[in-house]
């Protein structure tokens, strides 16, 4: 079964982009032009995301869940045995928690296990969050039926993990943004020292 990502109609956004671009060309003020063109650029970027996301989604196969990346189109395959838990976000996106299954590696020609066999089994749980899906509740129902019976993580735990990850990423992004003036100061001081010598 295939479940597509939710996409919005793009006709109204096309009209908005066209109006903003025309207004930016006609108006004499440079500041207004910059504001209008930047607004048109944001709306155009949203349009591109909607067009790229179309006809992509999540597929339930007999032995695995296949998630297609909304923007790049890369497919990830998750065996049902590896999925620890699943839930839906408030925007109807699918969140799955999974633990990669360790593969048995082949032995070398002399019969000794290869170095890849010495790797420890993965013990941490990873998360995948998809964009909003059409018919997300039906997908969650079918996915829950395919997963192993005693699910290690309930939906609240999976959502808590996803919220924790999102908060951590926002804090890191905030620190990176706040550090930009520091980077600029260090670069300018370095250039000044280089020119002075």
C-alpha positions, 0 to 999 in steps of 0.5 A: 500500500502506498501513502502519498505526502500531503501537498497543497494546491499551488495555483494561489501561490503562483498568483501571489509570486507573480503579483509580488514580482510585478510589484517589485519591478514597478515600485521605485523604492529600493527597500520595497523592491528588496522586501517584495522580491524576498517575499516572492523568493520565499513563496517560490521556494514553498512552491518548489517544495510542493512540486517536488513532494508530489507523488512521493510518500511511504509504502508498506511492503509485505516485509518492510516499510519504505520511506521516500525522502520528500525532497531528494527522492532517496528511499529508506527501507525498514524491516518491520522487525527493526521498528521499535514503535511508531506514532503520528505528529500533530501535522499527520507526519509519521514518526518511527523509532527503529533499531538497525538489525545487525547483519551476519557478515561473511568469513574470510577465505581462511575461515576467520570471521571478518573485521566487520563481524567484530562490530558491536550490535547497534544498541541505540534507537534512531528516529525517522520523521516524515512530512504530513501524509494523506490518510495517515491514520490508515497508514498507522493502523496497517503499520501497527498490524505489521510490527512485532506484537509486543512493541518496545515503545508506545506512541507517547515515548516515540513522540517524546523522543521526536520532540527531544530531538527537535528541541536539541536541533533548534538549540544547536541552530540557535547557537550556530546563528548566535556564533556568527558574529563571533566567527566574523570578529575572529576572522576580522581580527585574523585578517587585521593581524595578517595585514599588520605583519 
